[in-house]
Amino acid sequence: MNRIPQNTGVLWAISESGVLWGGGVQGMEQEKVFERLFKLIEQHHCQQTQGTFVEYHEPQELRELLQLEKKDSQEDLDQLFHWVEKYLKYAVKTGHPGYLNRMWAGANLPSMVGEMVTAISNTSACTYETAPVSTLMEQYMFQEMLNLVGFKNGVGQMTTGSSNANMIAMMAARNTHSTCTKTQGLFGQAPLCAFVNEDAHYSMDRAASILGIGTDYLIKVAIDDHGRMIPDALEQAIENAKQRGCVPFFVAATAGTTVRGAYDPIGALLDLRDRHGFWLHVDGAWGGAAVLSERLRLKYLPRLEESDSFTLDFHKMLGSSLMCNVLLFNGRSGILRKICSAGDESYIFREGDNGETRDLGTLSLQCGRKVDALKWFLDWKFYGQQGLAARVEKYYELCRYAEERILANPNLEMVVPRESFNLCFRYIPPVGSSKDEFTIALRSQLQKTERALVGTGYVKGQVVMRLLITNTNVDKDAIDRFLSNVVLSGKELCRQYEQAC
Ligand SMILES: *Cc1c(COP(=O)(O)O)cnc(C)c1O
């Protein structure tokens, strides 16, 4: 690019091909904006682990503090930054060791870098012409993942998360079982029915609702003491469904249930697939990360490579910034195009050479696609499979440590034993109190005192605190501090309960 003399602040440039393009006036000003912005971001990032995880306010209070109605003068950069500062001031520090609430926390540095670059370069990953590098990176990563999982002649897609991935897998199973559905809909057919672990993620119900299966036809299969789907119960449910005239087309094994962290027995489900011919999807949104570690894969995901589809969220245990998901199909390289494409795409997509996929949008249900491939690729290159495997194994060891500490503490109890990564525990509620109410109140106390944010969920009809370690800033000390905070808040709450009696 050659710059030619500029006047009136307008930037002109001649490209190598000699074409003349005019640029904006804001060149210099934008540089300063980024400088100013990066100072704020850096400050925020460096304070992630300091102070409390949030400055807590109830919504009404926060609304008053933010003064969202305030009129800005037009195009005022100072006011722009004023809003950014407010946003960051009250933001939850998700990288803080007190943030133990969700399946993700903080974000990997390479993926943050990638995310900033994609935000600033702002394009859509639906076509090669708008996103050449990300298209190739995404395809490269699919091959890496297919090799890792052991799917042959497969195909992949980055989606907006495992909820969406579960739906696309169910859709692929539906359209494979009932090939006329894509054009004719489900009318005039025997009802299809799908089967999941009783504790499967709610996205399965939503998928059944969206895809015309109906949530009543998503059969919840009984689980054993460990929270795993019972293969005999599945077979019984399949037989029952057939007797009612339904067609069993889809079974989802959950690899790491959301609350308990249970892994459904893939091997036994594969044997049933041979007999009943359903599609076996593996929802590894959370626990699928075990695939990175040879040791943990052997323990939790044997025969994964024989399943029909698999989804894994890189934005959960593996720490890529939200959202970063991959959905893989086994032995069906052409399936995504067949399942997802519909309508007149001629205005946007171009054919590749020799039938190669050129535009990833042809395999997707979305039109515009956020570029998620850059951050994914950067994380993968930066840490490598070994680095990520070591992280998953370290989390696993920390979970074992946390379980020991809970068992050794007279005020705490595991409500059910640990299956893998999830710890379902509680402060032993005082005698005579409603146990669930106490646990919910304790969780809320921890949050409002800004000591920690931890999840809750139901196990066997009881409320538990769900501790998840998916934060690289959490170590043994942080676990000890967190448990001391639980005990401290528990004791405070007990005193309040006694006074109330
Ligand atoms: C988190 C989770 C999901 C949903 O994933 P998103 O990426 O948040 O949409 C699905 N299944 C399981 C088992 C999960 O834990």
The ligand as a Gaussian input file, in Angstrom:
#p B3LYP/6-31G(d) Opt

LIG

0 1
 C      -23.215000     -26.581000      29.947000
 C      -23.847000     -27.771000      29.381000
 C      -24.582000     -27.679000      28.197000
 C      -24.883000     -26.346000      27.552000
 O      -23.764000     -25.826000      26.941000
 P      -23.738000     -24.316000      26.408000
 O      -22.441000     -24.249000      25.684000
 O      -23.765000     -23.454000      27.618000
 O      -24.905000     -24.115000      25.539000
 C      -25.060000     -28.836000      27.640000
 N      -24.844000     -30.031000      28.226000
 C      -24.164000     -30.157000      29.376000
 C      -23.955000     -31.510000      29.980000
 C      -23.639000     -29.027000      30.001000
 O      -22.988000     -29.131000      31.159000

